[in-house]
Amino acid sequence: MQNSNYENDAKSLREAVKGAGTDEDTIIQITGTRSNKDRQGIRLAYKSAYGRDLLEDLKDDLSGDFLKVVVGMYMFPVEYDVSEIYNAVKGMGTDEDTLSEIIGSRSNYRLREIKKFYKEKYGESLDERIEDETSGDYKTLLGR
C-alpha cells in the first residue's frame, strides 16, 4: 500500500470519529481490510496529518469489545502483548490465562522485546512484576 493510501485512510478514519456520532462502518471497512503493516502506516499518517493519536481518538469514540478489537488491531504485535500483560497484572488479582498464553507461546526473541517494551512503557521490570503477581506451582511453572 502506498503512503497516499495511508493518508486517505487516515482522513477517512478522522472523519469517522470527529464530531458527534461515529461512523463504525468506515472503521470496520478500513480496519478489517488492511494488514497490520498497513494499519501501522495509517496510524503514522494519522499522527502526521492531525497531530493526534489514532488510538486515543478511537478510545474516545468506541466502547466495549468493539473498542478492544479495533485498538488492538492498530497496535504493533509487541505493543499489543505488553498491553495485554499489563491489563492481566494491574489491579486486584492476576489474569493467569493471559500470562500463560503470551509467555508460553512467544519466542525467546519476542519475549525479550516484550520485556524491553514493558520496561520502557511502564517503568518497571516485567520479570519482577510477574514474580510479585504469581505464587505456588504457577510461579514455579513460569520459572520464577
Sequence and secondary structure as in RCSB ss.txt:
>XXXX:A:sequence
MQNSNYENDAKSLREAVKGAGTDEDTIIQITGTRSNKDRQGIRLAYKSAYGRDLLEDLKDDLSGDFLKVVVGMYM
FPVEYDVSEIYNAVKGMGTDEDTLSEIIGSRSNYRLREIKKFYKEKYGESLDERIEDETSGDYKTLLGR
>XXXX:A:secstr
  HHHHHHHHHHHHHHHSSSS  HHHHHHHHHTS HHHHHHHHHHHHHHHSS HHHHHHHH  HHHHHHHHHHTS
 HHHHHHHHHHHHHSSSS  HHHHHHHHHHS HHHHHHHHHHHHHHHSS HHHHHHHH  HHHHHHTT 
